[in-house]
C-alpha cells in the first residue's frame, strides 16, 4: 500500500493544473476573508486617518476601476505565461526528446507562476463583486482592495522572475544537470551502505500467478509482499522490475507452492501505469540522459559537446556508486529468503549508460575520447574487481568502435593511447 500511495503522489506531480488550482482556491478564500473582516467589523480601514496612506483610500468608482485593471491585466499575462511555457515545451521536445517534457511539466515553479497570475485574477473578481456605490448600499472593502494591490505587485515581480527562469530552464546544460541531480537522488535511495543478502540459486519457476493487465510497472511494495510470503511460508519470485512493460495476461511472479489468494496479494503489491516513473527505477534518469546524448549526436542536431557533457555526468554517477552496494533483489525474513525480485546490477547500469551513446558516436572522436577518459576516472575510484572488468569491457568496445569508424590515423592513435591509459589505470589503480 505504501508503494501504491507513493505512485499516486508521483502521478499528482504530473498534473500541471493541480498547483495553480490550489493557489486560485487559496486566493478566493483570502478575498472572502478580507471582505469578511470589514463586513463583520472585525477589522477596518479608515481612509480619513492620517496614517491611511499605506493602503487603498479611494471610493467605490476608483475601487472598481482598480480591481478591473488588475483582473484584466493578470488574465492577459497568464495567457502570455502559458504561451511561453508551451513554446519552451516545444523547444525541449524537439532538441532533447519528448520524454524530457515530463520534467518541465513537473516543474513546480512554472505551476506556481501560472497560479499566482490566475489567483490574482480570481481574487480581484471576488473583491470586485462586493464593491457598492452610493446609489446602492455603499461598501468599499479597503483592506481587501489593498490586498489586491499587494498581489499585483507580487505578480509583477513574478513575471520578471519567470522570464529569467524559463530562459535558463531550456538551457541544455541546466536540463542535463537537473536530470543528473535526479539520478544522484535515485542512487542515494536505491543503493546500500553494506552488502545485501545473497541471491539464491534455486529461484521458483512454477505456480505462475497474477496475470495482470498491461502497463509499465511503476512500483513494487516489497515489504508487504515479503510479509505475505513469510506468513504463508513460501518464496515469491517476481519476473519484472520497475520500468518494465508488463503485457496483458503476463504472469508477473512464480511461487514455490500454490497458495489461495496469491493473485490478489501480488496484484496489490504491484502498481502498473501508462508510463514509467522514477519512483523505484534506477535507470529512469539514465535513459533520459542517454536520450539527450543520442539526440545531440543525430545528423540534424550534430552537437557532440552536449553528448560529451552527458558522458561526464554519467561518469559522476558511477563514481558515486563506487563506494556503495547494489541490491541483490533478495528479501530475507527470519533467515529465509521469501522474495526474489529483479534489480539493476552494475553491468546493466553500464550498458544503459554507454551502449547507445557509443553506437551513435561511432565517428565522433570527441565523444569516444570523452568516454575513454570518463571510464579511466571511474576506474581510479572503483576497487571491486568485477566492476573494473565491466568498465574494461566498455573501454574495449569504445576502442573497437574507434578502429571501425575513425579514418584519420592521428585521431585513431590518440583514442588508442587513451585506451592504453585506461588499461594502465585498471591494472594499477592510477596513472603512471
C-alpha positions as CSV (number, residue, x, y, z in Angstrom):
1,X,0.0,0.0,0.0
2,X,2.9,2.3,0.7
3,X,4.4,1.9,-2.7
4,X,1.0,2.4,-4.4
5,X,0.5,5.6,-2.3
6,X,3.9,6.8,-3.4
7,X,3.0,6.1,-7.1
8,X,-0.2,8.1,-6.7
9,X,1.7,11.0,-5.3
10,X,4.1,10.7,-8.2
11,X,1.1,10.9,-10.6
12,X,-0.2,14.0,-8.8
13,X,3.1,15.8,-9.6
14,X,2.4,15.2,-13.3
15,X,-0.8,17.2,-13.1
16,X,0.1,20.6,-14.4
17,X,-3.2,22.1,-13.3
18,X,-3.2,20.9,-9.6
19,X,-0.9,23.5,-8.0
20,X,-2.5,26.5,-10.0
21,X,-5.9,25.3,-8.9
22,X,-4.9,25.2,-5.3
23,X,-3.4,28.7,-5.5
24,X,-6.6,30.0,-7.1
25,X,-8.7,28.4,-4.4
26,X,-6.5,30.0,-1.7
27,X,-6.8,33.4,-3.3
28,X,-10.6,33.1,-3.4
29,X,-10.7,32.2,0.3
30,X,-8.3,35.1,1.1
31,X,-10.6,37.5,-0.8
32,X,-13.6,36.2,1.1
33,X,-11.7,36.6,4.4
34,X,-10.6,40.1,3.6
35,X,-14.2,41.2,2.8
36,X,-15.5,39.4,5.9
37,X,-13.1,41.3,8.1
38,X,-14.8,44.6,7.2
39,X,-18.4,43.4,6.9
40,X,-18.1,41.7,10.4
41,X,-16.3,44.8,11.7
42,X,-13.5,42.6,13.0
43,X,-11.0,44.9,11.3
44,X,-11.4,48.0,9.3
45,X,-9.6,50.7,7.4
46,X,-10.3,54.4,7.9
47,X,-9.3,56.3,4.8
48,X,-9.6,59.6,6.6
49,X,-7.0,58.6,9.1
50,X,-3.6,60.4,8.7
51,X,-1.9,57.0,8.8
52,X,-4.0,55.6,5.9
53,X,-1.5,56.3,3.1
54,X,-0.3,52.7,3.3
55,X,-3.4,51.2,1.7
56,X,-6.3,52.0,-0.7
57,X,-8.1,55.1,0.4
58,X,-10.4,55.9,-2.6
59,X,-14.1,55.5,-3.2
60,X,-16.2,52.8,-4.9
61,X,-15.7,54.0,-8.5
62,X,-11.9,54.1,-8.1
63,X,-12.0,50.6,-6.4
64,X,-13.9,49.2,-9.3
65,X,-11.6,50.7,-11.9
66,X,-8.5,49.5,-10.0
67,X,-9.8,45.9,-9.5
68,X,-10.9,45.7,-13.1
69,X,-7.4,46.8,-14.3
70,X,-5.7,44.3,-12.0
71,X,-8.0,41.4,-13.1
72,X,-7.8,42.2,-16.9
73,X,-4.0,42.6,-16.9
74,X,-3.3,39.4,-14.9
75,X,-5.5,37.2,-17.0
76,X,-3.7,38.6,-20.1
77,X,-0.3,38.0,-18.6
78,X,-1.4,34.5,-17.5
79,X,-2.2,33.7,-21.2
80,X,1.2,35.0,-22.2
81,X,2.8,32.9,-19.5
82,X,1.0,29.8,-20.7
83,X,2.1,30.5,-24.3
84,X,5.8,30.9,-23.2
85,X,5.6,27.6,-21.3
86,X,4.2,25.8,-24.4
87,X,6.9,27.3,-26.6
88,X,9.5,26.1,-24.1
89,X,8.0,22.6,-24.1
90,X,8.0,22.5,-27.9
91,X,11.7,23.5,-28.0
92,X,12.6,21.0,-25.3
93,X,10.7,18.2,-27.2
94,X,12.5,19.0,-30.5
95,X,16.0,19.2,-29.1
96,X,16.0,17.0,-26.0
97,X,13.3,14.5,-26.6
98,X,9.6,14.2,-25.7
99,X,10.3,12.2,-22.6
100,X,12.0,15.2,-21.1
101,X,8.7,17.1,-21.3
102,X,7.7,15.4,-18.0
103,X,10.5,17.3,-16.2
104,X,9.2,20.7,-17.4
105,X,5.6,19.8,-16.6
106,X,6.5,18.7,-13.1
107,X,8.5,21.9,-12.5
108,X,6.6,23.4,-9.5
109,X,8.0,26.9,-10.3
110,X,6.2,27.1,-13.7
111,X,3.0,25.9,-12.0
112,X,3.3,28.4,-9.2
113,X,3.8,31.3,-11.6
114,X,0.7,30.4,-13.5
115,X,-1.2,30.0,-10.2
116,X,-0.1,33.5,-9.0
117,X,-1.5,35.2,-12.1
118,X,-4.7,33.3,-12.1
119,X,-5.1,33.6,-8.3
120,X,-4.7,37.4,-8.5
121,X,-7.3,37.5,-11.3
122,X,-9.7,35.4,-9.2
123,X,-9.0,37.5,-6.0
124,X,-9.8,40.7,-7.9
125,X,-13.1,39.4,-9.2
126,X,-14.2,38.1,-5.8
127,X,-13.5,41.5,-4.2
128,X,-14.9,43.5,-7.2
129,X,-18.3,41.9,-6.8
130,X,-18.6,43.3,-3.2
131,X,-17.9,46.9,-4.1
132,X,-21.1,49.0,-4.0
133,X,-21.6,52.7,-4.8
134,X,-23.7,55.4,-3.1
135,X,-26.7,54.6,-5.3
136,X,-26.6,51.2,-3.8
137,X,-25.8,50.3,-0.2
138,X,-22.3,51.9,-0.1
139,X,-19.5,49.5,0.7
140,X,-15.8,49.6,-0.2
141,X,-13.6,46.8,1.3
142,X,-10.4,48.8,1.7
143,X,-8.4,46.0,3.3
144,X,-9.3,43.5,0.6
145,X,-8.5,46.1,-2.2
146,X,-5.2,46.7,-0.5
147,X,-4.6,43.0,-0.7
148,X,-5.3,43.1,-4.4
149,X,-2.6,45.8,-4.8
150,X,-0.1,43.7,-2.9
151,X,-0.9,40.6,-5.1
152,X,-0.5,42.8,-8.3
153,X,3.0,43.9,-7.1
154,X,3.9,40.2,-6.4
155,X,2.7,39.3,-9.9
156,X,5.0,42.0,-11.4
157,X,8.0,40.5,-9.6
158,X,6.9,37.0,-10.5
159,X,6.7,37.9,-14.2
160,X,10.3,39.2,-14.2
161,X,11.5,36.1,-12.4
162,X,9.5,33.8,-14.7
163,X,11.2,35.2,-17.8
164,X,14.6,34.6,-16.2
165,X,13.6,31.1,-15.1
166,X,12.2,30.0,-18.5
167,X,15.3,31.3,-20.3
168,X,17.7,29.3,-18.0
169,X,15.5,26.2,-17.8
170,X,15.7,25.4,-21.5
171,X,19.5,25.7,-21.5
172,X,20.8,22.2,-22.3
173,X,23.3,22.3,-19.5
174,X,20.6,23.2,-17.0
175,X,18.5,20.3,-18.2
176,X,21.3,17.8,-18.0
177,X,22.3,19.0,-14.5
178,X,18.7,18.7,-13.3
179,X,18.3,15.2,-14.6
180,X,21.7,14.3,-13.1
181,X,20.5,15.6,-9.7
182,X,17.5,13.2,-10.0
183,X,19.9,10.4,-10.8
184,X,22.0,11.2,-7.7
185,X,18.9,11.1,-5.5
186,X,18.0,7.8,-7.0
187,X,21.5,6.4,-6.4
188,X,21.3,7.5,-2.8
189,X,17.9,5.9,-2.3
190,X,18.3,2.7,-4.3
191,X,21.9,1.7,-3.3
192,X,23.1,0.3,0.1
193,X,25.8,1.1,2.6
194,X,26.5,-2.6,3.2
195,X,26.3,-5.7,1.1
196,X,22.8,-7.1,0.7
197,X,21.7,-10.7,1.2
198,X,23.0,-13.1,-1.4
199,X,20.6,-14.0,-4.2
200,X,19.6,-17.7,-4.0
201,X,20.3,-20.1,-6.9
202,X,17.1,-22.1,-6.6
203,X,14.5,-19.4,-7.6
204,X,10.9,-20.8,-8.1
205,X,9.9,-21.4,-11.7
206,X,6.4,-22.9,-11.2
207,X,3.0,-21.9,-9.9
208,X,2.7,-18.7,-12.1
209,X,0.3,-16.1,-10.6
210,X,-1.0,-12.6,-11.1
211,X,-1.8,-12.3,-14.8
212,X,-2.4,-8.6,-14.7
213,X,-3.5,-6.0,-17.3
214,X,-0.9,-4.3,-19.5
215,X,1.1,-1.3,-18.4
216,X,4.5,-0.2,-17.1
217,X,5.5,-1.5,-13.6
218,X,5.9,1.7,-11.6
219,X,6.4,0.4,-8.1
220,X,6.6,-2.8,-6.0
221,X,5.7,-2.9,-2.3
222,X,8.4,-5.4,-1.5
223,X,7.9,-5.2,2.3
224,X,4.2,-6.1,2.1
225,X,4.8,-8.8,-0.4
226,X,7.7,-10.3,1.7
227,X,5.5,-10.2,4.8
228,X,2.7,-12.1,3.0
229,X,5.2,-14.7,1.7
230,X,6.6,-15.2,5.2
231,X,3.1,-15.6,6.6
232,X,2.3,-18.3,4.0
233,X,5.7,-19.9,4.3
234,X,6.5,-19.7,0.6
235,X,9.1,-18.0,-1.7
236,X,7.9,-15.5,-4.3
237,X,10.0,-14.8,-7.4
238,X,8.9,-11.7,-9.3
239,X,9.7,-11.7,-13.0
240,X,9.6,-7.9,-13.8
241,X,11.1,-4.9,-12.2
242,X,10.1,-1.2,-12.1
243,X,10.4,0.3,-15.6
244,X,9.5,-2.9,-17.4
245,X,6.4,-3.1,-19.6
246,X,4.0,-5.9,-18.5
247,X,1.9,-7.3,-21.3
248,X,-1.7,-8.1,-20.6
249,X,-2.1,-11.5,-19.1
250,X,1.6,-11.9,-18.4
251,X,2.3,-13.8,-15.2
252,X,4.5,-11.5,-13.1
253,X,5.5,-13.9,-10.4
254,X,6.3,-17.6,-9.6
255,X,5.6,-19.2,-6.2
256,X,7.4,-22.1,-4.6
257,X,4.0,-23.5,-3.7
258,X,0.4,-22.8,-4.5
259,X,-1.4,-20.5,-2.1
260,X,-5.0,-19.4,-2.1
261,X,-5.4,-15.6,-2.7
262,X,-1.9,-15.3,-4.2
263,X,-3.2,-13.4,-7.3
264,X,-4.8,-10.7,-5.2
265,X,-1.8,-10.4,-2.8
266,X,0.6,-9.9,-5.7
267,X,-1.7,-7.6,-7.6
268,X,-2.0,-5.4,-4.5
269,X,1.8,-5.2,-4.2
270,X,2.5,-4.1,-7.8
271,X,1.4,-0.8,-9.3
272,X,1.0,-0.5,-13.1
273,X,0.6,2.7,-15.1
274,X,0.6,4.1,-18.5
275,X,4.2,5.4,-18.3
276,X,7.4,4.5,-16.4
277,X,8.3,6.6,-13.4
278,X,11.5,7.3,-11.5
279,X,9.9,6.1,-8.2
280,X,11.9,2.8,-8.0
281,X,13.6,2.7,-11.4
282,X,17.3,3.5,-11.0
283,X,17.7,3.6,-14.8
284,X,15.0,6.1,-15.4
285,X,17.2,9.2,-15.2
286,X,20.0,7.3,-17.1
287,X,17.6,6.8,-20.0
288,X,16.8,10.5,-20.0
289,X,20.4,11.5,-20.1
290,X,21.2,9.0,-22.8
291,X,18.3,10.2,-24.9
292,X,19.7,13.8,-24.7
293,X,23.1,12.5,-25.9
294,X,21.7,10.4,-28.7
295,X,19.6,13.3,-30.0
296,X,22.6,15.6,-29.8
297,X,24.6,13.1,-31.9
298,X,21.8,12.9,-34.6
299,X,22.7,14.4,-38.0
300,X,20.0,17.0,-37.7
301,X,21.5,18.5,-34.5
302,X,25.1,17.3,-34.6
303,X,26.1,18.6,-31.1
304,X,28.9,16.4,-29.8
305,X,29.6,18.8,-26.9
306,X,26.2,18.0,-25.3
307,X,26.9,14.3,-25.7
308,X,30.3,14.8,-24.1
309,X,28.6,16.7,-21.2
310,X,26.2,13.8,-20.7
311,X,29.1,11.3,-20.6
312,X,30.7,13.4,-17.9
313,X,27.6,13.3,-15.8
314,X,27.2,9.6,-16.2
315,X,30.8,9.1,-15.1
316,X,30.0,11.2,-12.0
317,X,27.1,8.8,-11.3
318,X,29.4,5.8,-11.5
319,X,31.8,7.4,-9.1
320,X,29.0,7.9,-6.6
321,X,28.1,4.3,-6.9
322,X,31.7,3.1,-6.4
323,X,31.7,3.1,-2.6
324,X,28.2,1.7,-2.3
325,X,26.5,-1.6,-2.9
326,X,23.7,-2.5,-5.3
327,X,20.7,-4.5,-4.0
328,X,20.6,-8.2,-5.0
329,X,16.9,-8.4,-5.0
330,X,16.7,-11.0,-2.2
331,X,14.4,-10.1,0.8
332,X,15.1,-12.2,3.9
333,X,12.7,-12.8,6.8
334,X,14.0,-14.8,9.9
335,X,17.0,-16.1,8.0
336,X,14.9,-17.3,5.0
337,X,14.7,-15.7,1.5
338,X,11.0,-15.1,1.0
339,X,11.1,-12.8,-2.0
340,X,13.3,-12.5,-5.0
341,X,12.8,-9.7,-7.5
342,X,14.8,-8.5,-10.5
343,X,17.1,-5.5,-9.8
344,X,19.5,-3.4,-11.8
345,X,23.1,-4.7,-11.5
346,X,26.3,-2.8,-12.3
347,X,26.6,-4.4,-15.7
348,X,23.1,-3.3,-16.6
349,X,23.8,0.2,-15.4
350,X,26.9,0.5,-17.6
351,X,25.1,-1.0,-20.6
352,X,22.3,1.5,-20.2
353,X,24.8,4.4,-19.9
354,X,27.2,3.7,-22.7
355,X,25.8,1.3,-25.3
356,X,23.6,3.7,-27.2
357,X,25.9,6.6,-26.9
358,X,28.8,4.5,-28.3
359,X,26.7,3.2,-31.1
360,X,25.6,6.6,-32.2
361,X,29.1,8.2,-31.7
362,X,31.0,5.8,-33.9
363,X,32.7,8.5,-35.9
364,X,32.9,11.2,-33.2
365,X,36.4,11.5,-31.9
366,X,35.4,13.9,-29.2
367,X,32.7,11.7,-27.7
368,X,34.7,8.5,-28.0
369,X,37.7,10.1,-26.4
370,X,35.5,11.6,-23.6
371,X,34.1,8.1,-22.9
372,X,37.6,6.6,-22.5
373,X,38.6,9.5,-20.2
374,X,35.5,9.1,-18.1
375,X,35.9,5.3,-17.8
376,X,39.5,5.9,-16.7
377,X,38.5,8.3,-14.0
378,X,35.8,5.9,-12.8
379,X,38.4,3.1,-12.7
380,X,40.6,5.2,-10.4
381,X,37.7,5.4,-7.9
382,X,36.4,1.8,-8.3
383,X,38.0,-1.0,-6.4
384,X,35.7,-4.1,-7.0
385,X,37.3,-6.4,-9.5
386,X,34.0,-7.4,-11.2
387,X,33.1,-3.8,-11.7
388,X,36.6,-3.0,-13.1
389,X,36.2,-5.9,-15.6
390,X,32.9,-4.4,-16.7
391,X,34.5,-1.0,-17.2
392,X,37.3,-2.7,-19.2
393,X,34.7,-4.3,-21.5
394,X,33.1,-0.9,-22.3
395,X,36.5,0.6,-22.9
396,X,37.4,-2.2,-25.3
397,X,34.1,-1.7,-27.1
398,X,34.9,2.0,-27.5
399,X,38.3,1.2,-28.9
400,X,36.8,-1.2,-31.4
401,X,34.3,1.4,-32.4
402,X,37.2,3.8,-33.0
403,X,39.0,1.4,-35.2
404,X,35.9,0.9,-37.3
405,X,34.7,4.5,-37.5
406,X,37.7,6.8,-37.3
407,X,39.5,7.2,-40.5
408,X,42.2,9.7,-39.6
409,X,45.3,7.8,-38.3
410,X,46.3,10.6,-35.8
411,X,42.8,10.7,-34.3
412,X,42.7,6.9,-34.1
413,X,46.2,6.9,-32.5
414,X,45.0,9.4,-29.9
415,X,42.0,7.3,-29.0
416,X,44.1,4.1,-28.7
417,X,46.5,6.0,-26.5
418,X,43.6,6.9,-24.2
419,X,42.5,3.3,-24.1
420,X,46.0,2.3,-23.1
421,X,45.9,4.8,-20.3
422,X,42.6,3.3,-19.1
423,X,44.2,-0.2,-19.1
424,X,47.0,1.2,-17.0
425,X,44.6,2.7,-14.5
426,X,42.6,-0.6,-14.4
427,X,45.7,-2.7,-13.7
428,X,47.5,-0.3,-11.3
429,X,44.7,1.9,-9.9
430,X,46.4,5.1,-11.0
431,X,48.1,6.7,-14.0
432,X,51.9,6.5,-14.3
